Amino acid sequence: MKYGKKTVRLSVLAAGLLLSGSLYAFDSGTTASGNSGADSSSGNGSSQTCSNAGFDALINFDFDSAFPLRIMGNTVISGGDVPHPPHATTQSTCKCGEEPYAIYGYTRGMWLPTRFVEVVRSASCSPVYGDAVKPLLQQMAALAGTGQSEQVTRLTAGESSGRYDTSFRHFHSWSFPFNPYGWNPRCFHKGGNLETSVAQPVWSKKDPVYMNLLYPEWMAIGNLVNSPLFDLPAHTASCIANTTGIGWGMVDDAAYWLGGCMGNNLPAAGSMSAEKNSIIGTSTILNRSVMLSNRTGGYASVSTVGDKALCTPVPVPYASKSEFKSSMLFPYPESGSGGGSGGDMGISEGALFGQLSGEVANFLNMGGKGAHRLGSSNFAWAVSRSDQSLDNNDSDAVYLLWRWVDCCEFN
């Protein structure tokens, strides 16, 4: 199913600007997509700036990622990237409420854009909203005692760092301001406007036990399953499941502490190994932001999938990876198959130069398009997206988080 994307994007952007007017109380001379100055927080003695994605980055996604569309338990429109979760409803009809006040309807399910998540170096940085929200984030960081400066290395593939050095990132998860599909199911749960690690002091602590007060079972899990954090077979199996679909379902969902082909989902903190490239690193922080939301009453604290959620979202002890998928919006949007160094197919003009200059990319430019499972290998969706060692934008990222919604419709 195809869309007139330029027309849709313009109308969607206009609607979003009207709905989000409160975010655009700028001083004279400042735009929605710009930062009037650089964040001065430093890491390892070097200044860190805030990447400028701009509000337009929010429409850098493939509109076909909403599919498959399932009605009355059957797929009526197929999708092109991630299929429906394995435990999505197969019921054709449904009932909400008890007799004599029960309401009968039919089931409907599809992927809906839910949140956009910024993964940033500085606590006050917002690549999308820029200076409009910087004072708010600064005040939140001050109240929470979150330092603007972390003595850690940068998460950039081109910088030399030891294996046990760490990189640190914050996240800001915002409610997605658009409704491009016109469906507002009662069963949809987008959460509050802002969920951020800045408001969670545990996010920045270095003690792994303290960092997991929200997940006290984490240490017990390590003992029961023979330290899964260092269990290569478990990670390999999780990676295969998330990438190919083989075994994708309850087994991998149950092992919620595993991040598939990314870093570990736990500890739910901003520190991780600096030997990962920026795409893997920022994807790991995205996955951890879902975990943090789950235990702090956010959007991920409930499930919107399956028979149990047809009338209203239901609380869950942990978030299931199969109920979500993501699209990178910035710096390398998945709305097209090409990356920063080339076109849509074949060997691009600057691809070989990119390889020789330290750019981590697939010179055949065989990248994915649309969205990907949480934890899926970056080779499946990001191989043609540049990871330039000298580009500051590689240190901040913006993702669109989708969730599957099953709902009982009455009309």
matplotlib code that plots the C-alpha trace (Angstrom):
import matplotlib.pyplot as plt

x = [0.0, 1.6, 1.1, 1.7, 4.5, 5.3, 1.6, 1.2, 4.4, 3.4, -0.1, 1.2, 3.9, 1.4, -0.9, 2.0, 3.1, -0.5, -0.7, 2.7, 2.5, 3.5, 6.9, 7.7, 7.8, 11.2, 13.1, 13.5, 15.9, 15.7, 14.1, 12.5, 15.3, 18.2, 20.3, 21.6, 24.6, 26.4, 25.9, 29.0, 29.0, 32.3, 33.4, 37.1, 38.0, 36.5, 33.5, 30.3, 27.8, 24.1, 23.3, 20.7, 18.1, 15.2, 11.5, 11.4, 13.3, 10.1, 8.7, 11.7, 10.0, 8.4, 4.6, 4.2, 5.7, 2.2, 1.4, 0.4, -3.1, -5.2, -9.0, -11.1, -7.9, -6.9, -4.2, -5.9, -2.8, 0.7, 3.7, 7.2, 9.4, 8.4, 5.3, 2.7, 3.8, 3.4, 0.8, -1.4, -5.0, -6.6, -10.1, -12.6, -15.2, -14.8, -16.7, -15.9, -17.7, -20.1, -23.7, -26.1, -23.7, -21.4, -20.4, -19.6, -17.3, -14.6, -10.8, -8.3, -4.5, -1.6, 1.7, 1.3, 4.1, 4.2, 7.3, 10.4, 13.5, 16.5, 19.8, 22.2, 25.5, 24.3, 21.4, 20.0, 20.3, 17.2, 18.2, 14.5, 13.1, 16.4, 16.4, 12.7, 13.1, 16.7, 15.8, 13.3, 15.8, 18.4, 16.1, 15.1, 18.8, 19.5, 16.6, 17.5, 21.2, 22.2, 25.5, 25.9, 29.4, 30.4, 34.0, 33.7, 34.7, 32.6, 30.6, 32.2, 33.7, 36.7, 38.0, 40.6, 39.5, 40.2, 37.8, 36.7, 36.3, 32.7, 30.5, 27.5, 24.3, 21.0, 17.7, 14.6, 11.4, 8.7, 5.1, 5.0, 3.0, 1.5, -1.4, -0.7, -3.1, -6.1, -6.8, -7.1, -7.9, -9.1, -6.4, -3.5, -1.2, 1.4, 2.4, 3.1, 4.6, 8.2, 10.0, 13.7, 16.7, 17.4, 14.6, 16.1, 19.2, 19.7, 20.5, 23.8, 25.2, 28.1, 27.2, 25.5, 23.5, 22.2, 21.5, 19.1, 16.8, 14.1, 15.0, 16.0, 15.6, 18.5, 21.2, 19.1, 18.7, 22.4, 22.8, 20.0, 21.0, 24.7, 25.5, 23.6, 25.5, 28.5, 26.8, 27.7, 25.3, 22.4, 23.2, 23.8, 20.5, 18.7, 20.5, 19.4, 15.8, 15.5, 17.1, 15.7, 12.4, 13.5, 12.3, 11.1, 8.4, 7.9, 11.4, 13.2, 10.5, 10.9, 14.6, 14.0, 17.4, 19.0, 19.4, 19.7, 22.4, 22.8, 24.2, 22.5, 19.0, 20.2, 21.5, 19.0, 21.7, 23.4, 26.9, 28.2, 31.3, 32.9, 34.0, 30.6, 29.9, 27.4, 24.5, 24.8, 25.5, 22.5, 20.2, 21.2, 20.3, 16.9, 16.2, 17.1, 14.8, 11.9, 13.0, 13.2, 9.7, 8.4, 9.3, 8.5, 4.8, 5.5, 4.1, 6.0, 4.4, 1.4, 0.8, -1.4, -1.1, -3.3, -6.7, -6.0, -5.5, -8.5, -10.5, -7.8, -4.0, -2.9, 0.0, 3.0, 6.1, 8.5, 8.2, 8.2, 10.6, 8.2, 5.5, 7.8, 9.9, 11.9, 13.0, 16.1, 15.2, 18.5, 21.3, 20.6, 16.8, 15.5, 12.9, 15.2, 17.6, 20.6, 22.9, 25.0, 27.5, 25.4, 22.2, 19.6, 21.4, 24.7, 28.1, 27.8, 30.2, 31.7, 31.4, 34.9, 36.3, 34.1, 35.6, 39.2, 38.5, 37.3, 33.6, 31.9, 29.4, 28.6, 30.0, 27.4, 24.8, 22.4, 20.6, 17.2, 14.1, 11.3, 11.7, 13.4, 12.9, 14.4, 17.7, 18.0, 21.5, 22.6, 23.7, 20.0, 19.0, 21.9, 24.7, 24.4, 24.0, 27.2, 29.1, 31.6, 34.3, 34.7, 31.0, 29.7, 26.2, 27.2, 27.2, 23.5, 20.6, 16.8, 14.6, 10.9, 9.4, 6.4, 4.1, 1.5, -2.0, -4.8, -8.2, -11.9, -13.7, -17.4, -18.1]
y = [0.0, 3.2, 6.8, 10.2, 10.7, 14.3, 15.3, 13.2, 14.5, 18.2, 17.7, 15.6, 18.2, 21.0, 19.1, 18.3, 21.9, 22.9, 20.1, 20.8, 24.6, 24.7, 23.3, 26.2, 29.2, 30.3, 33.4, 35.6, 34.2, 30.6, 27.9, 24.6, 22.6, 24.6, 25.0, 28.5, 27.1, 24.0, 22.1, 22.6, 19.3, 17.5, 13.9, 13.0, 16.6, 17.3, 19.5, 17.8, 19.5, 18.6, 17.1, 19.0, 16.6, 19.1, 18.5, 17.3, 14.2, 12.8, 12.1, 10.2, 6.8, 4.4, 4.8, 1.2, 0.1, 0.3, -3.0, -5.8, -4.8, -7.6, -7.5, -10.2, -12.3, -12.3, -10.3, -8.1, -6.1, -7.6, -5.7, -5.3, -5.4, -6.9, -9.2, -9.1, -10.5, -14.2, -13.8, -11.3, -12.0, -14.5, -13.9, -12.5, -11.1, -9.8, -8.6, -5.8, -5.6, -7.9, -8.7, -7.0, -4.1, -6.0, -4.4, -6.7, -5.9, -7.1, -7.3, -5.1, -5.0, -3.0, -1.3, 2.3, 4.9, 5.5, 7.3, 9.0, 8.4, 10.6, 9.0, 11.8, 12.6, 15.6, 15.5, 18.8, 17.9, 17.4, 16.9, 17.3, 20.1, 21.9, 25.0, 24.8, 22.2, 22.7, 24.8, 22.2, 19.4, 21.4, 22.1, 18.4, 17.4, 19.8, 18.6, 15.0, 15.6, 14.3, 15.8, 17.4, 16.0, 12.3, 11.2, 8.6, 8.1, 9.0, 6.4, 6.8, 4.0, 6.0, 6.9, 4.7, 3.3, 0.3, -2.6, -1.8, 1.9, 3.0, 5.4, 7.1, 8.2, 9.7, 9.2, 11.4, 9.5, 11.7, 10.9, 10.8, 14.0, 12.8, 10.4, 9.6, 6.6, 8.2, 5.3, 6.1, 2.8, 2.8, 0.1, 2.3, 3.5, 6.1, 7.2, 10.7, 13.4, 12.9, 10.0, 10.6, 9.1, 12.6, 12.1, 8.7, 9.1, 5.3, 5.7, 7.4, 5.4, 3.1, 0.5, -2.3, -3.4, 0.1, 0.7, -2.3, -1.3, -1.3, -4.8, -6.5, -9.9, -9.2, -10.6, -13.7, -14.3, -14.3, -17.0, -19.1, -19.2, -19.3, -15.6, -14.8, -11.5, -13.5, -16.5, -16.4, -19.1, -17.4, -14.1, -15.8, -17.6, -14.3, -12.6, -15.3, -15.2, -11.4, -11.3, -14.2, -14.9, -18.5, -19.2, -15.6, -15.5, -16.4, -17.9, -14.7, -12.5, -14.4, -13.7, -10.0, -9.2, -10.3, -7.6, -9.8, -8.6, -5.3, -4.8, -6.2, -4.8, -4.9, -3.2, -0.5, 2.2, 4.6, 3.1, 0.5, -0.7, 1.9, -0.8, -0.9, 1.4, 4.2, 2.4, -0.7, 1.6, 3.9, 1.0, -0.6, 2.5, 2.6, -1.0, 0.0, 2.9, 0.5, -1.5, 1.7, 2.7, -0.7, -0.3, 3.4, 3.3, 4.5, 3.3, 0.0, -0.9, -2.3, -4.7, -3.9, -7.3, -10.4, -11.4, -10.1, -6.5, -6.3, -4.0, -2.2, -2.3, -4.7, -4.3, -6.6, -7.3, -6.8, -5.5, -8.1, -7.3, -8.8, -6.2, -3.3, -2.4, 0.6, 2.8, 5.0, 8.6, 10.3, 10.4, 7.6, 7.2, 3.9, 5.4, 4.5, 1.7, 4.0, 5.4, 8.5, 7.4, 6.3, 5.7, 3.1, 0.3, -0.8, 0.6, 4.3, 6.9, 7.6, 4.2, 3.0, 6.2, 5.9, 2.5, 3.7, 6.8, 4.8, 4.8, 1.7, 0.8, -1.8, -0.6, -2.6, -0.5, -3.4, -1.8, -2.5, -0.3, 0.3, -0.8, -3.6, -5.8, -4.7, -6.5, -7.4, -7.4, -4.1, -6.1, -6.6, -3.0, -0.6, -2.0, 0.8, 3.5, 5.5, 5.4, 8.0, 8.3, 12.0, 13.0, 14.4, 13.5, 9.8, 10.4, 11.3, 9.4, 9.6, 6.5, 6.0, 3.3, 1.4, -0.9, -3.4, -2.7, -5.2, -3.7, -4.6, -2.2, -1.4, 0.5]
z = [0.0, -1.1, 0.0, -1.5, 1.0, 0.3, 0.7, 3.8, 5.3, 4.8, 6.3, 9.2, 9.9, 9.9, 12.3, 14.5, 14.8, 15.8, 18.4, 19.8, 19.9, 23.6, 22.7, 20.4, 22.6, 21.3, 21.7, 18.7, 16.2, 17.3, 15.1, 16.0, 14.4, 15.7, 18.8, 19.4, 21.2, 22.1, 25.3, 27.3, 29.2, 28.7, 28.8, 29.0, 28.8, 25.3, 24.7, 23.6, 21.3, 20.7, 17.4, 15.3, 13.9, 13.7, 13.9, 10.3, 11.4, 12.9, 9.4, 8.3, 8.5, 6.1, 6.3, 5.3, 8.6, 10.1, 8.4, 8.6, 9.3, 10.9, 11.1, 12.7, 13.4, 9.7, 7.9, 5.3, 4.3, 4.5, 5.9, 4.6, 7.7, 11.1, 11.3, 14.0, 17.4, 17.8, 20.6, 18.7, 18.9, 16.5, 17.6, 15.1, 17.5, 21.0, 24.1, 26.5, 29.8, 31.6, 30.9, 30.8, 29.9, 27.6, 24.2, 21.3, 18.5, 16.1, 16.5, 14.8, 15.1, 13.6, 14.4, 15.6, 16.1, 19.8, 21.0, 19.6, 21.7, 21.7, 22.8, 23.7, 25.3, 27.3, 29.7, 28.3, 24.7, 22.5, 18.8, 17.7, 20.0, 20.5, 22.7, 23.2, 25.9, 26.9, 30.0, 31.1, 30.8, 32.6, 35.5, 35.7, 35.7, 38.5, 40.6, 40.1, 40.8, 37.4, 36.4, 33.1, 32.9, 32.9, 32.9, 30.2, 26.7, 23.7, 21.9, 18.5, 16.4, 15.2, 18.7, 20.3, 23.7, 25.8, 25.9, 29.5, 29.0, 29.2, 27.3, 28.8, 27.2, 28.5, 26.7, 26.3, 25.3, 23.9, 22.9, 19.2, 18.2, 15.0, 14.1, 10.5, 10.3, 11.9, 14.3, 17.9, 19.6, 23.1, 23.8, 22.7, 25.5, 24.6, 28.1, 29.2, 27.0, 28.4, 30.0, 30.6, 32.3, 33.6, 36.1, 37.3, 39.5, 39.3, 35.5, 36.1, 39.1, 38.6, 41.2, 39.2, 42.2, 42.9, 39.2, 39.2, 42.1, 39.5, 38.5, 41.8, 40.1, 37.8, 40.1, 40.8, 37.1, 36.7, 39.3, 38.0, 34.3, 34.8, 34.3, 31.1, 30.9, 29.8, 28.3, 24.6, 23.5, 25.1, 23.4, 20.1, 20.2, 21.1, 18.2, 15.8, 17.1, 16.7, 13.3, 11.4, 13.2, 14.0, 17.5, 17.8, 20.5, 24.0, 24.6, 23.6, 25.2, 28.5, 28.5, 28.7, 30.1, 26.8, 24.1, 21.1, 18.8, 20.8, 24.2, 27.3, 28.2, 31.9, 33.9, 33.0, 33.0, 30.6, 30.9, 28.5, 26.6, 24.4, 21.9, 20.3, 17.3, 17.6, 15.9, 18.2, 21.2, 20.8, 20.0, 23.3, 25.2, 23.3, 24.5, 28.0, 27.9, 27.3, 30.4, 32.5, 31.3, 32.3, 36.0, 36.4, 35.3, 31.7, 28.4, 28.6, 32.0, 30.1, 27.2, 24.2, 22.5, 22.6, 23.8, 27.3, 26.0, 23.6, 25.9, 27.8, 28.2, 30.9, 33.4, 32.8, 35.0, 32.0, 28.5, 25.7, 22.8, 20.2, 21.0, 19.8, 16.8, 16.0, 13.1, 13.2, 12.3, 12.8, 11.8, 9.2, 8.7, 7.7, 5.3, 2.4, 1.6, 1.1, 3.6, 4.0, 1.5, -1.4, -3.4, -3.2, -4.9, -6.3, -5.4, -4.7, -5.9, -2.5, -0.9, -1.5, -0.2, 2.9, 3.5, 3.2, 5.4, 8.4, 7.6, 8.9, 6.2, 3.7, 0.4, -1.6, 0.2, 0.9, 3.8, 5.2, 4.9, 7.2, 10.8, 12.7, 15.8, 19.1, 19.3, 15.6, 14.1, 12.6, 9.6, 8.9, 9.0, 9.3, 7.1, 4.5, 7.1, 7.7, 11.0, 10.3, 12.9, 12.7, 12.5, 15.8, 14.7, 15.2, 18.9, 19.2, 17.7, 17.3, 17.1, 16.4, 18.6, 17.3, 19.3, 18.2, 19.3, 19.4, 20.1, 20.2, 17.8, 18.2, 15.0]

ax = plt.figure().add_subplot(projection="3d")
ax.plot(x, y, z, "-o")
ax.set_aspect("equal")
plt.show()
